[in-house]
Every structure is written in structure tokens, then in C-alpha cells.
């Protein structure tokens, strides 16, 4: 079971802003397994762990 106590989650809109991608790209990441999403049944919404989003952001040296 996943420990949710020390994790911070954001919704789809915020996740798109953090990654700088469209909603369809974010959902593609979810469907192909690149990004894990958590479905909240009572709200019928998706949540993304902020740490998983940050892991997708890659530091690229200047000039590349």
C-alpha cells in the first residue's frame, strides 16, 4: 500500500503547468506508463504526485 501522508498531489491543470505540456500530452504520459496518476473515485478526478512530475523535468546544460 502507498503511504500518502508525506506526499503532495496536484490536479491535471497544475500538472500541465508544471511540465509545460498540453492535457493530451499529460494523459499520454499516464497511459504509456511514463507518469503515474491516482484516480479519486468520489471526485472522478486524477491527481499526480509532485515528486513524479519533478522527476520528469530534466536539467539540460546551457547550449544544448
C-alpha positions as CSV (number, residue, x, y, z in Angstrom):
1,X,0.0,0.0,0.0
2,X,1.2,3.5,-0.8
3,X,1.9,5.9,2.0
4,X,0.1,9.2,1.1
5,X,0.9,11.1,4.3
6,X,4.1,12.8,3.2
7,X,3.2,13.3,-0.5
8,X,1.9,16.3,-2.3
9,X,-0.6,15.9,-5.2
10,X,-1.8,18.3,-7.9
11,X,-4.6,18.1,-10.4
12,X,-4.4,17.8,-14.2
13,X,-4.3,21.6,-14.8
14,X,-1.5,22.2,-12.4
15,X,0.5,19.2,-13.6
16,X,0.3,20.5,-17.2
17,X,1.6,23.9,-16.0
18,X,4.5,22.3,-14.1
19,X,5.6,20.2,-17.1
20,X,4.7,22.8,-19.7
21,X,2.7,20.3,-21.7
22,X,-0.9,20.0,-23.0
23,X,-3.6,17.9,-21.3
24,X,-3.4,15.4,-24.1
25,X,0.4,15.0,-23.7
26,X,0.0,14.6,-19.9
27,X,-2.6,11.9,-20.4
28,X,-0.3,10.2,-23.0
29,X,2.4,10.1,-20.3
30,X,-0.1,8.5,-18.0
31,X,-1.4,5.9,-20.5
32,X,2.1,4.8,-21.7
33,X,3.4,4.5,-18.1
34,X,5.7,7.4,-18.1
35,X,3.8,9.1,-15.3
36,X,1.7,7.6,-12.5
37,X,-1.7,9.1,-11.8
38,X,-4.1,8.4,-9.0
39,X,-7.8,8.3,-9.6
40,X,-10.0,9.9,-7.0
41,X,-13.3,7.9,-7.4
42,X,-15.7,10.2,-5.4
43,X,-14.5,13.2,-7.3
44,X,-13.9,11.4,-10.6
45,X,-10.6,13.2,-11.0
46,X,-6.9,12.5,-11.4
47,X,-4.1,13.5,-9.1
48,X,-0.4,13.5,-9.8
49,X,2.4,13.2,-7.3
50,X,4.6,16.4,-7.4
51,X,7.7,14.3,-7.0
52,X,6.8,12.2,-10.1
53,X,6.3,15.4,-12.1
54,X,9.7,16.8,-10.9
55,X,11.4,13.5,-11.9
56,X,10.2,14.1,-15.5
57,X,11.9,17.6,-15.6
58,X,15.4,17.1,-16.8
59,X,18.2,19.6,-16.3
60,X,19.9,20.3,-19.7
61,X,23.3,22.1,-19.9
62,X,23.1,25.5,-21.5
63,X,23.8,25.4,-25.2
64,X,22.3,22.0,-25.9
